[in-house]
Structure formats: structure tokens, C-alpha cells
Amino acid sequence: DLLAALAGGSVAGADALLGVLLSKIPTGDSDIQEIEQFLGREPAAQAEIDRMKAVMHTVRGLAMVNADDPKVAPGRLALDLTIARGLGYYTGIVFETTLDELPGFGSVSSGGRYNDLASRFSSRELPGVGGSVGLDRLLGGLEELGRIQAARKDMIFIAVATDDAMAYAFQLAETLRHEGIVTDVGLTAKLGGQFKHADRLGCPFVLTVGSEERVKRTYALKSMKTGTEERDLPLAEVVGKVQALLGAL
């Protein structure tokens, strides 16, 4: 629809162009020769085709630098002209990275060339190429592959019962983290929601602090497995208590 709406565009022309872009050669790459035949009569298009061919030649040439440990091994790079990203600011090549073992999962790292992006925020023209890792997608993919586990059996969760105990909760978390104990702090208002979150994380124990604990410098400890709870435990003994409990798991 976007192509057909361009000046001089048509539905038939858009369909023809998309058909060419979808054409692939046996290696899985877009058929650059067919595209060149279709668009090569346009000088601007031919210039971009030449640029793309030069980029691919350069990158694939890295595989020959060290045959035993190639930077770009055969089959690890594909030219796919059906990828479109950020039409508002990308001005050239774009790239997406996938996980070999999850080809249908989608991109976990993406970026491209943006010659005009910086000029939106500055009077200077600063062309550049950039990319970033989609952390949520990468972790999601690794979790699906079983490389990481969402549940942390070695993590302690601190539930905050009252707003005035938030600073105390973070002090407690800092104390535990300083001793190498993985610790998370609840930020939601409802205590029940925090316990549910701790359960989803797989935390075996939850420390609870509120106004009373803040004043007394104590904490409450609940086992997520048995449901038993101890109250008014002294803060001075929290590290030893937690280390002993986690070590017994």
C-alpha cells in the first residue's frame, strides 16, 4: 500500500517489486541479480545495489582471514531484502540477528544505518551506524532453549509492607548483596502481589519489613515451600541466617 501510494506508483508496480524482493537463491540469500535486472536501470537504485554488493563482499571476506576461526563462518550471514526497520529514520543497510537454534524466534539484536537521526536533535549532521541487543528477547530465547532458568533458588526476596520501610528494605538488600546473596526488592504497594511475584521468581524465602521492623531493626522470614514464618529476627544476624538457609537447600 505504501509503495502504491508513492507518486507514479501503482498496485501492479508494488506487487512486481515485492515479488522480486522475495526471490531467493539456493543459499537463502535474496537474489541480487534479479533485483539488479529489475531496478538497475535506475541510477540511484544501481548505486545502492553496488553498495550492498560491496558490503557483502567485505563482510564475507572476513571468513578468509582465519580459516580455523572465521569471523563470519559460512552460512552465518544472509542477505535478506525483505527486512524493513524504522522507515522514519533508517537510511541504508539494516540488520537483524537471530539465534541459530531458534530460527523462528525473531531478532535478538538489530540496528542499521541512520544518516539523518542526529539532525533531529542537533543542527549538525552526524551519520552513523548503530545497533542494540534486545535484552528481554535474548533472555527469553535462552530460557526457551534451557540455557538459563527463570527461577532462582539462590535468591532472596524482600517484601515491603509499608511505604516508610522502603529505605530500610534497600539497606537490607544492600547488606545481603554485599555478601554475594542475590536479592530482589518488591516495589508494588500490595504485599500479596509481592509474595506472588517472589513465588514466580522461584525464591525459596521472603524477608518482610514494615514500620515495626524498621523501628526495631528486625525482619520477618517466611519459607515459600512450607509457609512457616519467623518474626522479630535481629538484623545483625540476617546474613548468617540467610546463608545457612540457602546452603541447606
Secondary structure, 3 states (H helix, E strand, C coil): CHHHHCCCCCHHHHHHHHHHHCCECCCCCECHHHHHHHHCCCHHHHHHHHHHHHHHHHHHHHHHCCCCCCCCCCCCCCCCCCCCCCCCCCCCCEEEECECCECCCCCCEEEEEECCCHHHCCCCCCCEEEEEECHHHHHHHHHHCCCCCCCCCCEEEEEECCHHHHHHHHHHHHHHHHCCCEEEECCCCCHHHHHHHHHHHCCCEEEEECHHHHHHCEEEEEECCCCCEEEEEEHHHHHHHHHHHHHCC
